[in-house]
Amino acid sequence: MKNFLRFMEPVWHALSRHAYTLIRVSTGAIFVPHGVQKLMNGSYALGALELVAGLLIALGVMRRLAAAALVLDVLWVISLNIGKGWLWTRGGVQYHVFLLGLLLAVMMRPAIGYALARVWMALLILPSGYEKVFEDGVARIAAGNVLKTGFYPPLFWAWWVAILELVGMLMLAAGLLTRPIAFMFFVEMAVITVTIQMPNGYFWTSRGCEFALLLTLVSFAFVIGGGGKYSLDRRIGREF
């Protein structure tokens, strides 16, 4: 497919073939620390499942079978936490719904799985964008997370994030201007990972960085992979 920046065509052509692989490896690898943690805490069956299945997915060995096993694991966790609501920071199901979508994407053929992962991530973030734009979330993050990161003026950057998570995610779901949108979201998630969540450790249960880290890696996959086969970018025949 033609690129608006002609000099980037060979670069994206070389990198795009690895985009789905990055999603697969990231999805599998995210389960490995949990498997080790459960084994150390005496949960041998679940620990072995998450460790072995995560490694198999990351290595691309029996990935569909391993992903199917982890889908059952994730659905079980969702059933236990669904009463806590949506937001992962309050113990809700947001993070595990994301994992569910990525595991389903791993089970599919690469072109379809890549498109599912793109749409799933966009729709997962969309409610956060809606809340920021229409429910006074901009003022909240301007006085909170944006201020913590040191970006000034905080209200400007809060609106930037809000529009990205609302309008940008709609565009990402459709596969329109995929690379610019994915790159902006990649930068946002990388900043959140390093400056806000990494000080809390790794695991999501302590509000650590694993969710934001996974979003960072998957959004980077969309940077290198572009819209993919099933996208408006491909339909138009040009992309960045």
Salt bridges, closest charged atoms under 4 A:
GLU9 OE2 - ARG6 NE 3.15
GLU50 OE1 - LYS38 NZ 3.12
GLU131 OE1 - ARG140 NH2 2.82
GLU165 OE1 - LYS132 NZ 2.81
GLU210 OE1 - HIS34 NE2 2.83
GLU239 OE2 - ARG179 NH1 2.97
